[in-house]
Amino acid sequence: MMEHLLIVIAGPSGVGKGTVVKELFARNTDDSLALSVSCTTRSPRKGEVHGKEYFFLSEDEFMEIVKEKGFLEYDLHFAGSYGTPKRFVEETLKTKDVVAEVDVNGALNIKKSYPQAVTIFLAPPSLEELRRRLVGRGSEKEDEVTRRLARVNYECSLVGQFDHVVVNDNVKKTVDEIEAIVQKAKNGQ
Ligand code: ADP
């Protein structure tokens, strides 16, 4: 039995997951939420800190955890692999609700291991707006933007497997909705 909630926030790249999660934590004045820090083999973006946004690992370190079955979910990719470390989440759930920000497949894999997890699909208001955000963020080269956008149809086809869908048109409204979902889940509704 899980004592605290595992809240999984997923959605296409550029939809605003990072932005929304940041606002969710900015509002968390009672410190009841903890962030699940993922592992990645990609390089840090400007301002990202090891152990805060991600644990930045070498390929070898990452594969060692894969071998030990230490990830709740992981995705191997030459441009950067990502994984959610199992032990970190389980330890943190003993004292706090945990928010995991993952990709769409990752969220569904977590749901398989933890059916009690509350999965939230963050959807873009439109494909054009998603492209605008992804390009506007400016952190990927053009071919990487194209690669990420090519996945969107597939990712959106899995939306029905999520517990909740929230359209991220306005960050404040999106976070209001997520807080309401969390509150209901905590009240067992
Ligand atoms: P993700 O983590 O899902 O890849 P980010 O949080 O990095 O997405 O957001 C991608 C870009 O979209 C950023 O430049 C961010 O400022 C912008 N953005 C996020 N949410 C919104 C929103 N509701 N309205 C407009 N722009 C947004």
Boltz pocket constraint, residues with backbone or C-beta under 6 A from the ligand:
constraints:
  - pocket:
      binder: B
      contacts: [[A, 11], [A, 12], [A, 13], [A, 14], [A, 15], [A, 16], [A, 17], [A, 18], [A, 19], [A, 20], [A, 133], [A, 134], [A, 136], [A, 137], [A, 168], [A, 169], [A, 170], [A, 171]]
      max_distance: 6.0
